[in-house]
Amino acid sequence: MASSADGSGLATWQPQEEGLREICGLLEQQMAPTSDDKSLIWQKLQHYTQFPDFNNYLAFIFARAEGKPLEVRQAAGLLLKNNLRSAFKTMPPANQHYIKSELLPCLGAPDRQIRSTAGTVISAFVQIGGVAGWPELLLALVKCLDSNDPIHMEGAMDALSKICEDVPQLLDADISGLSERPINVFLPRFIQLFQSPQTTLRKLSLGAVNQFIMLMPTVLYMSMDKYLQGLFVLANDPAPEVRKLVCSAFVQLIEIRSAVLEPHLRNVIEYMLLVNKDSDDEVALEACEFWSAYCEADLPPENLREFLPRLIPVLLSNMAYADDDESLVDAEVDGSLPDRDQDLKPRFHSSRFHGSEDAEDEDDDIVNVWNLRKCSAAALDFLSNVFGDEILSTLMPIIQANLSITGDATWKDREAAVLALGAIAEGCINGLYPHLPEIITFLIPLLDDNFPLIRSISCWTLSRFSKYIVQGIDHQQGREQFDKVLVGLLRRILDDNKRVQEAACSAFATLEEEAAEELAPRLDIILQHLMCAFGKYQRRNIRIVYDAIGTLADAVGGELNQPKHLEILMPPLIAKWQQLSNSDKDLFPLLECFTSIAQALGPGFSPFAQPVFQRCINIIQTQQLAKVDPVSAGAKYDKEFIVCSLDLLSGLAEGLGAGIESLVSQSNLRDLLLQCCMDESHDVRQSAFALLGDLARVCPVHLHSRLPEFLDVAAKQLNTTKLKETLSVANNACWAIGELAIKVQKDMSSVVLTVISYLVPILQRPEGLNKSLIENCAITLGRIAWVCPELVSPHMEHFMQSWCLALSMIRDDVEKEDAFRGLCAMVRANPSGALSSLVFMCKAIASWHEIKSEDLHNEVCQVLHGYKQMLKNGAWEHCMSTLEPPVKDKLSKYQV
């Protein structure tokens, strides 16, 4: 390697001609559109990374190879950036110095693409090595900004905007050797550049400042007036990308620092109203975000109230489909055409969870591209929730006018009016309620409209009123309307248009959840339509049919367990089950669907149970092998197969009850399950502990031979420094320990104290943990105390207060009964242990609405009477006097 001395006496690296030629040649091949084997070229480039000065070559090609094509130089720069992550820590300081010294002059390169790539590489350096590791950079950037040369200013600003986007916090930090934080130097210069005649500089400088709104460094807070003045000047900028950033700044400020906008609020609202109609869709979309952000910021509604008559028509007009909306193209696709792989949305199975908190509802939006139409509908939804029926006087005349216009040319306005009705269905329900029968009567014929997007939006809007449609069943007119909606949606489920099929299935699933057992008399017609759709749909929408079938099973439960229903439902599902291989991802939604059916049919699922059970076992075995040896397994590892199979086995255990015992006894499920309980994936462990608890309920005898291991691994989930990251795993493990305790009883004794030592800290420090985990800890502690009171009661004074507090938060049910049996058993074994916590214990007892179990009611009476006799000389009365009147009232039913 040749080198020469520079002026400072340091050896300067120089490339060798041959190495330079080879690397440039590879980069040129990689960029060539006709290049056959990109992976081979990539391997050769990767081979070079073992040479310590490979990145120097890349820096040299990027900065100095002026005779080479621009694309090759850019490719060298981007490869250098990617290599930095892995190579930086081991890179000799001399090489780092060389690369940095080559990058800085590129800030002033005549070509914009080179300047931009230099900014990208510089930002990567700062992300990895920090600002302090490159003091020359800050000086060079300030010098460029102050140079008055547009090219140097833009190069520096490009690099700074990327640093501000990637690691803004590094610029707002004290750095040794510098008298002030870098942001204090740069921010005044950024704000100065708002006035630049160059669009690029205005855009980059404003974008950079916006990155600091969340961090709000002191210098920005102190310069807020200048910043706001700058925003108002840029508000009418000729460049749409600048106006978009002005809107983004106002949206962020209203979300994070609304107080600074309050003096200027009228002007900001006026401006946002204006740009909400901007000719550039992206500017209008960014402006439209302001209304939802305002509603969420809990600002006084009055500030916005007077603008509603002007705002609502703008939102409604923006809710009509734009001519270039991709949904317009999708809506024309023939339903009989097979789906392409890219049409299939990624799906996420949520692992089984035992506890009091429901998972959040999935967003009921139909497709996932965010645009002005959807943002406007979301804003209208927010406004309806803040202002309620107040908006109806402005909104309804427009909706009625748009719905009354006939003719093909105005279908988009009619569609937007139906969307608006759905958007306000929640917030304006009081005002709409008297008119609901007419609204629904009007919507039902739109299910048969000529335009597919009117058919699909009518499905969605009707689903938004599901609750009220179902409530009306009690009288004849309401029942007739319910049937019309039901049959209308079923008809649309068999639509030839994929978009309408999807909307109808989703709307029907919402109606099913509300209607529940009301669907039972209509099961035949529902199943016939769903199974007809099952035969008709392509791959993407068939997943939604599974969901509708699963929701139906959850809704009607045992009503499904009749031969006439099963004859319609099961044969097509079983045919599909046999057709899919164990490594086909289309199996996931089918496994989920079978889980719901197994739970609904209960013992009625028995005829189908053996092959389903065995297949789940096979899938888990294959996947566990695929993890270590995909070739032998004949499959690529995907944890989702294991999670769905474990959850279906849980569904079988819940449905079949003790009937699953013969299947478990003839399988190796116990050993597979133990492996899954120790898996590194949170999702797998979460579902594994759910199944452990379900099996403990119905066939604990088959867990017995490995009981100590199950208890040990379950307990470990509660004693981890990462508890907050794995709450759902800990929750299910805790629940499973409690289920095992009441079945195996004294066989728990070897681990009782360990488990208690893990449960108590959770109860004593519940901050940041979810309600369900606290409840399960309290119940499991009670269950263990019930089966092993002699082991737990000596320690009770350490946890009685926090335990009783947690018990008092739990709603009445069988699990709470178990916990109180543990309480009574401990008090009998060690009455003095609870004396100092008697007030807390009384509050926990008073939390019962009613103890249904007579023997437990009597035990609780005995405990209270025992303490009443034990506490002499007015001590009991003193204890009672510290309780609130409602608590005393509740205790009176125990005759104390």
Secondary structure, 3 states (H helix, E strand, C coil): CCEEECCCCCEEECCCHHHHHHHHHHHHHHHCCCCCCHHHHHHHHHHHCCCCCHHHHHHHHHHHCCCCCHHHHHHHHHHHHHHHHHHHHHCCHHHHHHHHHHHHHHHHCCCHHHHHHHHHHHHHHHHHHCCCCCHHHHHHHHHHHCCCCHHHHHHHHHHHHHHHHHCHHHHCCCCCCCCCCHHHHHHHHHHHHCCCCCHHHHHHHHHHHHCCCCCCCHHHHHCHHHHHHHHHHHCCCCCHHHHHHHHHHHHHHHHHCHHHHHHHHHHHHHHHHHHCCCCCHHHHHHHHHHHHHHHHCCCCCHHHHCCHHHHHHHHHHHCCCCCCCHHHHHCCCECCCCCCHHHCCCCCCCCCCCCCCCCCCCCCCCCCCCCHHHHHHHHHHHHHHHHHHHHHHHHHHHHHHHHHCCCHHHHHHHHHHHHHHHHCCCCCHHHHHHHHHHHHHHHHHHCCCCCHHHHHHHHHHHHHCHHHHHHHHHCHHHHHHHHHHHHHHHHHHCCCEHHHHHHHHHHHHHHHHHHHHHHHHHHHHHHHHHHHHHHHCCHHHHHHHHHHHHHHHHHHHHHHCCHHHHHHHHHHHHHHHHHCCCCCCCHHHHHHHHHHHHHHHHHHHHHHHHHHHHHHHHHHHHHHHHHHCHHHHCCCCCHHHHHHHHHHHHHHHHHHHHHHHHHHHCCCHHHHHHHHHCCCCHHHHHHHHHHHHHHHHHCHHHHHHHHHHHHHHHHHCCCCCCHHHCHHHHHHHHHHHHHHHHHHHHHHCCCHHHHHHHHHHHHHCCCCCCHHHHHHHHHHHHHHHHHCHHHHHHHHHHCHHHHHHHHCCCCCCHHHHHHHHHHHHHHHHCHHHHHHHHHHHHHHHHCCCCCCCHHHHHHHHHHHHHHHHHCCCCHHHHHHHCCCHHHHHHHHHHCC
